[in-house]
Amino acid sequence: MIVIPDALKSEIFLSPVKRISHGRYGRLVSCFPSRKNRMGIMCDSLLESDFCLELERRRGVKQYISQPFRITEYKSHISYTPDFEVLFHNTKTVLFEIKSKNRYTYGRSAEKLQLFSSIFRECGYSLEIALDSSILQFHKTHNLRTLYHQAYSVTDSEIERFKENISKYCRREISISLLLADGFEPTIIAYGLFYKVLLANLNRPLTVNTVVRVEPADEHLDK
């Protein structure tokens, strides 16, 4: 949870949020199986669940939680709950609001988001808006969902062996079918594609004929 500076404790306060148990009308609550957090992350929409895929894929992200707290401004009695609190390896904490473009453009929450964005800045944090137009991309989203769940059970030792064995293809382009023929398991290929050890055009359907490029270990990590 974020830390409120002493100078602002008379203006705002934090309170816990009840665990997500049901979504608003038209939404489906889901429990996202997070590898980074080693636990399920409750999401009150499929859009939030798909955003978790992006957080899992970004190597700079250390861990994250959904609906981490409720913040209330004493003066206006207005409260707000961020959708996600994300901690990065560089110790930076960022709060995220997940919105459909229509709701963000035509909804009534813009002023509230501006208010709390300003409050968070005073506390030393930032509030970012992630729209569905940046999260959902038909083929890419489908591919990421499939790859993540195929790679979910991959172990640390399998990952280390994969990185050692795949290095012989460094900077080369090779089809998935050839990787399979060379003994790489489908689950570890899925891991490589999801975490960008293997680069491919995920905006197209993936097949055994898809050509991938093997990136050096020091180039595929998010900075």
Residue, then its C-alpha position, 0 to 999 in steps of 0.5 A: m500500500i502507498v504511504i501518505p506523507d504526514a503533511l497530507k494526512s489531515e486531507i486524505f486517508l486510506s482504508p481497506v477494500k472488501r475482497i472482490s466477490h462479484g462484478r458489476y452488471g455485465r462483468l465477469v469476476s475472474c481469478f487471474p493465476s499470477r506467476k509473479n505474485r504466486m497467487g490468484i489476482m481477483c479481477d472484476s472484469l475480463l479487461e482487467s484480467d487481460f491487463c494482468l497478462e501485460l503486467e506478467r509480460r513486462r519484466g520490469v514489474k516485480q509484483y502487483i495487486s488489484q484494488p489495493f485500497r480506498i482513498t478518501e478526501y476529507k473535504s469532498h468526501i469523495s472516495y476512489t479505489p485504483d484498479f491496480e497497484v504495481l511495484f517495479h523492480n526499480t522500487k517505483t510504484v504506479l497506480f492504474e485505472i483500467k477503462s473502456k475508451n467509451r466509459y473514459t470519454y463519455g463517463r462521469s469519472a474524468e473529474k474524479l480521476q483528475l482529482f486523485s491523479s493530482i493527490f497521488r502526485e503530491c504523495g510521490y506516485s502516478l496514476e495511469i489510465a490503461l484503455d481497452s484500445s491499448i490492452l485488447q488487440f484481437h489476435k495478440t490478446h488471444n495469443l497472449r492468453t494461450l501462451y501464458h496458460q501453456a507456459y504457466s507450469v514451466t519451472d525455473s530449471e526448465i527456463e534456465r535450460f531453455k535459455e542455455n539451449i536457445s542461445k545457439y540460435c541467437r539473432r537467427e530466424i527459425s520456425i516453431s516447427l524446427l524448434l519442436a523438431d530440435g526437441f524444444e517442448p511446446t510449453i517452453i516455446a510458449y514461455g519464450l514467446f510470451y516473455k519475448v525471448l522469442l520474437a514473433n508477430l503476435n498480431r497474426p495467428l501462431t502456427v508451427n510455421t510461424v517464424v521467430r527470432v531469438e534475442p540475446a538474453d540482455e536484449h529481451l528484458d524490459k528496462 
